[in-house]
Amino acid sequence: METITFSPAQVHVFNLVSHIKSAIGLEQLRQQLAAFYSAKVDSEMDNLWESGQWNEKKLQDLRGSHFRTPYNR
């Protein structure tokens, strides 16, 4: 059997979430995590835009693109 090793960040999160006792608390945590990652993505996209690695042309080129894996039925 393989041993799982958790990072210090994972252990910290496990300890924090062990105090959540209700569905409302869980939903609040989900909202906070979503806001945290949304801010990270926004910041990174701003950096890409300012550096010129992302621009309006690239955005328009992706409009209407489909990247889903085609599945055979």
C-alpha positions in Angstrom: 0.0 0.0 0.0 1.3 3.4 -0.9 1.8 6.1 1.8 0.3 9.5 1.1 2.4 12.5 2.3 0.6 15.8 2.7 2.3 19.1 2.3 2.2 21.6 5.2 -0.4 23.6 3.4 -2.7 20.6 3.0 -2.3 19.7 6.7 -3.2 23.3 7.6 -6.3 23.3 5.5 -7.3 19.9 6.9 -7.0 21.3 10.4 -9.0 24.4 9.5 -11.9 22.5 7.8 -12.2 20.1 10.7 -13.9 23.0 12.5 -16.7 23.3 9.9 -19.8 21.8 11.4 -22.6 22.9 9.0 -23.5 23.0 5.4 -23.6 26.8 5.6 -20.0 26.9 6.8 -19.0 24.6 4.0 -20.7 26.8 1.4 -19.0 29.9 2.9 -15.6 28.1 2.6 -16.4 27.2 -1.0 -17.2 30.8 -1.8 -14.0 32.1 -0.2 -11.9 29.6 -2.1 -13.6 30.5 -5.4 -13.0 34.2 -4.7 -9.4 33.5 -3.9 -8.7 31.5 -7.1 -10.7 34.0 -9.1 -8.5 36.8 -7.9 -5.4 34.8 -8.7 -6.6 34.1 -12.3 -7.6 37.8 -12.8 -4.1 38.9 -11.6 -2.4 36.4 -13.9 -4.5 37.5 -16.9 -3.7 41.1 -16.1 0.0 40.2 -16.1 -0.3 38.4 -19.4 -2.2 41.3 -21.0 0.3 43.9 -19.8 3.2 41.8 -21.0 1.6 41.4 -24.5 1.4 37.6 -24.3 -2.4 38.0 -24.3 -4.4 40.5 -26.4 -7.7 41.2 -28.0 -6.7 39.3 -31.2 -5.9 36.1 -29.3 -9.2 36.5 -27.4 -11.1 36.8 -30.7 -9.3 33.9 -32.2 -10.5 31.7 -29.4 -14.1 32.8 -29.7 -16.2 29.9 -30.9 -13.4 27.3 -30.5 -14.3 23.9 -29.2 -11.7 22.0 -27.1 -13.7 19.2 -25.8 -12.5 15.7 -26.3 -14.6 14.1 -29.1 -16.1 10.9 -27.8 -17.2 8.0 -30.1 -20.6 6.7 -29.5 
